[in-house]
Amino acid sequence: MLSVDLRSLEGQAVLVDGSADPEDRIWTDVAVRPSSPVTVHGRLSRAGDGRYFFTGEFEGTAVGECTRCLTEVLVRAGDSIQCLFVESDEDGLDDDPDVFLLDTKSRSIDLRPAVREGWILAVPSFVLCREDCKGLCPTCGVDRNTTACACPEHGDPRWAALTQRTAEP
């Protein structure tokens, strides 16, 4: 569980050990969703009146598509999180991506939005199945990693003039 009761923070910091389920609604509009629970470990402590500081790490896996050959690839993602939860925005902190506003009537802190933001930044935008992936043939669509393509190499015709000039002695 990634929700901490504010009353438990009155005298001391709280150690957080939890996970965010891949079916959780926080992943609804995320491009690369986790394929297994995202584990979170950290410490939440009071940082003044109406302020709470969280520092920790998260780790999980996702299934993405190789950007060259469209093969499914298992990707590991993880990073550290350091963020501040504040009850009011007197200092104009809402522009800071590491600050999360709390409802003044709230009795608990939900760490899931911070984990979600960290996940979005940690998951690679472009996934490769391997560094030397040859990708798909743009003409016939065959996976060049598994099958030799018989299509002639056609470059962009706009570069043809340069090719002819370099071929002349």
C-alpha positions, 0 to 999 in steps of 0.5 A: 500500500502506498498510502500513509496515515498523517497521524503516523508521521507526528513523532517520527518518520515512516518507512514505506515498503509497498507496490503499485499494481499494474492494473491501478488507474494511475497507469491509465494514460501512461505510454509504457505501462508496467507489466508487473507491480512497481515496488517502492521503498523509502522514507516519509517524514515531516518537513515542517508545518503541512509539509512532508518529504519522501525519499526512496526508490522504485523498480519495475518491468514493462513490456514495450515494442522495439522501435525498429522491428516491433518485437515485444521487449521486456524493459526494466525501469527504476530510479530514485524519488525525492519529492515534497507533499505540501498542504498549501501552495503559499510559496508558489511551489506548484510549478515544481514537478517534485512538489505535490499538493495535498488537500487540507482535509486529507488524512493520508498521503498517497505516494502513487502520483509521485511513483507514476511521475518517476516511472514516466521519466524512467521508462526508455522512450525508444526501446531496442530488442538489441543494439544491432537490430536491423529492423523491418524493411520499409518496402516489403516489411520483412524482419531483417533480423530473421530473413534476408530481404530481396528488395533493392536498396533505394535511397531517398531520391532527393539525395541522388544528385549527391551520390552521382557527384561523389561517384565521379572521379 
